[in-house]
Amino acid sequence: MSEVRRRIDAAWLQEGPVRDLLVALDHAGEEARVVGGAVRNAMFGQTPGEIDIATTAVPGTVIERARAAGFKAVPTGIDHGTVTVIVDGTPFEVTTLRSDIETYGRKAKVAFGRDWKTDAERRDFTMNALSVDRTGEVFDYVGGLADIDARRVRFIGDPARRIAEDFLRILRFFRFHATYGFGPPDPAGLAACVAAREGLGQLSRERIRMELLKLLRAAHATPTLAVMTEAGLLEAVLGGVPLLASFENTCKVEAMAGHEGDPVRRLGALAVSVAEDADRLWQRLRLTNSEHERLTSIGEGWSQIAPAHGEAAGRELIYRIGPDRFVDRVLVAWARSAAGAADTDWAAFAALPARWTAPKFPLHSKDFTKRGIEKGPRLGTALAAAEEAWIAAGFPADKTALAAIADAATAATTGAQS
């Protein structure tokens, strides 16, 4: 394929740490360029994100030139040609051009080289194989620019071979399509993913979790998840039947309520009907404890919440579970209700945490010890009873109401123990 070139005129490339690092490496017979995602994002008009550098210089030369320029250089992946260079507090991974001699899943035996085309051809998707030099000239050896123009995610070379090198590329194919693609996925890539789906079982649960959560955040996640479901891939990942309508509606009500798409909430909408579903996902995807607790909260409570229950009930729930989990439950319940995304009652209910902040329980141990309750189990019982009464009364703050609540809890506790 003939080489295609364009230009990038971006401040992050022409000034600051990136420019300084490229200048330090790019001379005396060696060349350095920005590669991968930063170039792709620039072509889509997005912020660069993480910026990686490739170079013809071997790691020892990279370290020498970086240190000569006053930068810190750490050989973080020296066997694979990677040196981390820190410029003005910003770390950059600098990797020597290479080619794969043998591959073992994620691992590969590599040889350093000087051929930019060969280095590009070992990457996953055409849009990820672009590079740009310090003048802003973009280099494309595999048709990435044409695929960006067409918003088409396409494997480099033989899709089956690319996938066999790392089966996570199955999920990455769909995640990139959901993020950058338009229309149906590339047929050859889709067919290769389906054919290799058993390979997903060889991946660590942590890697699957990370890729899935990124996919759920993507702008076109819904149609992509539908394709994955039809191909028999999504059920294999989730270990259960995906709830596509629930997911799609949750994305809509998130936008209507002014909330950014939250991948954990969206996972709950996609795969959690009851708390046991959260337990399954926790084990299957090795979710964090916090993620598991959020999904459990959704499973336990989405079916028990609605605007018809009233704002008093909503305030009580915010106090008990916190505003974030309240929003999780409300948005998923809204998405699964008969109401549409434009429903004003649901929208107002979802916005309750913005209008009301739960107060702290104002009574303390001393309020009961001065009423004659000694420290111990009875004190805890009195505090718990008083808190429940305070919640039921609508969270009063005036001293008279609080004194009455404390008196009643004291009386009930001492009466029960007499």
N, C-alpha and C positions, 0 to 999 in steps of 0.2 A: 504494500500500500504506500502510495507516495506521501511524503511528509507535508503536512498542512500547518500553516502558521498564522497566528493572530497576535494581538498585543493586549497587554493589561496595563492600564494607567491607574495605579492605586497607591495611596499614600503609604500603606503598610509595606509596600515593596520598594518604594523610591526613597524612603527615609526611615530613620530609627534603627532598632536592633537588627531587623532583617537585612537591610541594606548594608549595615556595618559588617555583619557576618559574611555575607556574600562577597563583599570587597576583600575581606581578609582571606577567604579561601580561593577566590577566582582570579588567579594570576600565575605567572611562571609555569605555563604549560598545563595547569589544572583548571577544571571548570566546575562550578557549583550552580545548582538551580533549586528553586522551590518546586516540590513535586506533590502530587496527590490531591487530597481533599481541599487544600487551600486554593489551588488553581481551579479546580472544579467549581467551588463556591463562587470564586470571582467571576467565572464565566456565567453563572446564574445570577450575578448581581447581589450576592450575599456576602456577609462578613466572612473572613477567611477561616476562623476557628483555629484549630491547632495547625501550626506551620512546621512542615518537615522539609529538610534539605537533603538533596542527593549530590554526590560529588565524585569526580574521577580520582580524587586523592585517596590514598590508602589511609587507614585510621591513624597511623603514626604521624603522617604528614598533617592530618587534620588537627591533631593535638598540638603539634609544634606551631602551626600557623595561628591557631586560636590563642594559645598562650602568648605568642609573640605580639598579638593584638591587644593583650590585656584581658582576655576572657578566661573564664574558668572552664576547663575541659575534663570531663569524667568519662572513662571508658565503660559505659554501662552495658553495652552489648558487643564487646570487641570481637568475639568469635564470628559474629554476623556483620561486622563492619560498622557498628553503630557507636557513635560518641555523642554524649550529651554536652552541648556547649551552652554556657550561661552568659548572656549578654545583657547588661543592665538589669539583672534580676530576672530576665525571661529565659527559660530553658528551651533549647531547640535540639531535636534529634537530627544528627548529621550522619548519613549512611553512605558508605562507598557503593558505587554501582556494582551490581552482582548479577549472577545467573545461577539458576538452580541446576545442580548436577544430579541430585536425587532428592525425592520428597518422601516424608513419612508423616502423612496427615498434616498437622500444623508445622512440623519440623522439616527442615530441609538442609541438605548439604550444599553449600554455596561456594562459588569461586568469585573473587573480585574481578571487575572488568572495567572497560572504558567505553563501552558501547551503550549509548542512551536508548537505542531502539530495543536492544536485547533486554535491558532493564525494564523498559515499559511493557514488554510482552510477557513478563512474569507476573504482572499484577492481575487483579481480579476482573474489573470492568473497564471498558474503554474510557469512560468519563473520569476514571480515577488514575489514568496513566498519562495525563498531561503534565508538562513541566514548563517552567518559565524562568528565564534568566534575569539578571539584575537590570537589564535594559527594558524589561517588560515584554520581550518576545516570547510567545507561547509556542511550544513544540508538541506536535501530535503525530505519533507514529502508527496508531492503531484505529483511527477513525473516531476518536472521542469527541471531537468538535461537531462532527455531523450528528452524532448520537445526542449530544447536548441540544443541538438545534431542533432535533426531532423529539426531544424529551423521551429518549429510549434507553433503557438500561440493558446493556448487552455484554456478555462475557467476552473476554479476549480469547481468540482462537477457539478451540474445542471446548464447549461448555462442560462436558462430562469430565474432561481432564482438569479443568479449573476447579470443579467441585470436589473431585477426588483428592486434590491437594489439601482441601480443608472443607469439611462438610458444613461448617457454619456459613459458607457462602450460599447455601440454599436459603437460609433466613435473610442473609444480607441482600440477596437478589430481590426478595419481596420488600424488604425495608427500603432499599434504594428506589425501587419502583414506586412505593407509596410516597416517598419524599420528593423525587424528581421526575417520575415518569408521567406519561399521559396516554390514556387509552389502555388497551389490553397489554399484558406483559409480552416481551419478546418471545415468540413461539419456541424457538430453539432452546432458549434459556429455561422456559417453563417446563418443556418436555424433559430436559436434563435433570431439573430439580425433582420432578415426580419420579423419574427412574432411579434416582439416588436417595430417595427419602429414608430408606432404612439406615443410611449413614448418620441420620440425626441421633440415633441411639448411641453413637460413639462419642458424642459431645458431652462436655461437662455441663451440669445443670446451671452453673453460674454463667457460662457463656450464652446459653440459650436464653436465660432470664434477661441478660443485658441487651441482647439483640431484639427480643420480643418487646421489651419496654420502649426501646427506641422506635420500633415499628408502630406501636400503638399511639405514639405522639405525632406521627406524620400526618400531613395535610390530607392525603388520599388513602388513609388507612382502611376505611370501610370497604371500598371496592376491591382493594388488595386482599383483605381478609376473606372476602367472598370467594375470590379465586382460589385462595389457599384451602378454603373449606371444600370447594368442589374437587380439588386435587387430592383430598384426603390428607393434607399436611397439617392443618390447624388442629384437628382433633388429636392427632398424634402428639403435638406439642403440649396441648392443654390437658390431655387425659380425660376429656369430656366433650360433650357437644357444645359448640360455641353458640352464644346468644347474639346473633348478628344484628337483629332489630334493636335489641337493648343497647348494644354498642353504638349503633348509628344514632339512635335517639339521644343517648347521653352526650355524644359529640355536639348535637344540635342544642341541647339545653345548656350545656356548658357555655357555648357561645352566646346564647340568649341571656344567660345570667351574668355574663361578663367575667367568666372564669377561664383561665387558660386551660388547654387540654392537659389533664393530669394522667400520666400513664398507669398509675396504680388504681385510681378510680375507674379508668377505662377498662383495666383488666377485671375489676370487680363487675362492671357492667357486662363484660363479654363472657365471664365464666363463673360467676358466683350467684347462686340462688339461695343457698343456705350456708350456715357456718362450716359445715363439713366440706363444702367446695373450697373454702379458704384453706383448710388443712391439707387438702390434696394438692393444691397449687403450691403451698408452702414447701412441701416435700419434693414435688416434681420439679420446681424451678429454683429451689433453694433460695427462697425469698428472705429478705431480712426480717427480723422480728417485728420491726415497725410496720413493714408492708403487710405481713401476715395479720397483725392486729387491726390494721385498717380494713382489710378484706373481711376479717371476721365480723367487724362492726357492721359492714355493709350487709353481710349475710344474715346477721341477727336482726337487723332493724329496718331494712328498706321497706318491708311489707307492712310495717306498723306506723308509718309516718305519712301525714297528708295535711294540707292546709285546713281541711275541715275540722281537724282536731283543735284548732285554735292556736293563737300566738302564745298563750300562757303555757300550753303543753310544749310548744317549741322552745320557749325560754327555759323551761325545766330541763329539756333534753340538752340544750346547749350547756347548761350548768353541769350536767352529769357527765357528758361525753366530750365536751369541748366544741368549739365552733367548726374546726376543720372536719371532724367526723360527722358533725351535723350536716354540713354541706354535702359530704359524700353521700349520706343516706338520702337526703332530699333530692339531689340531682338524679340518682339512680331510680328512686321511687317515681319521680316525675317522668323519667324516660320510659318507665314500664307502666305508667298509668294510661288512661284513655284520653287524657288531656294532650293537646299539641304543644309544640315548643313555644308558641306565642301566648300560652295561658298566663294571665296576669296574676291569678291567685297563687299559682306555684312560683312564679317569679318573685312575688312579694315574700313568700315564705322562705325561699332560698336566700333572700337578701336580709333576713332577720338578724344574722350576726353583724351586719354592717350598721344596724340601727340600735342594737342592744348588746352590751357587754356584760357578761355574768359577773356579779360582785363576789367578793370573798365572804365566806360565812363569818359574820361579825362577832359571834360569841366564842368565848375561850374558856379554858379550864377554870380560871380564876372566878369567872362568873358563877360557877357552880360550887367551888370550894367555899366561897364566902356565903353560900346558901346552905352549907353544912354537909355537902357530899365530899367524902374523903377520896384521895387518889386511889385508883384501882378500877376494877371492872365496872362498878356502878357509875363512876365518872364518865367512862366511855359510853355507857348506855344512855346517860343523860344528854351527852353531847350529840349522839346520833339521833335521839328523839327530838331534840331541839332543832337540829338541822332539817329534819323532815318536816317539822311544823313550820319552820321559816320558809322552806320551799313552797309548801302548800299555801302559805299566806301571801305568796307573791314577792318574796325577797324584801320585806320591809326593812327600812334603815332607821326609823325613829326610835328613840330610847324607850318610850312607853311600850310600844309593841314588842320590842326585844325583851324588855323586862318581863312582860306577861308570858312570852314564850319560854323564857328561862324558868320562871316560877312554875309553869305548868309541867315542864319536863322534870323539874326537881320533885314536884309533888308526885308525879306518876312513877318516878324511879324509887323514891323512898317508900311510897305506898306499896309498890310491888315487892319490895324487899322486907317489909315489916311483918 
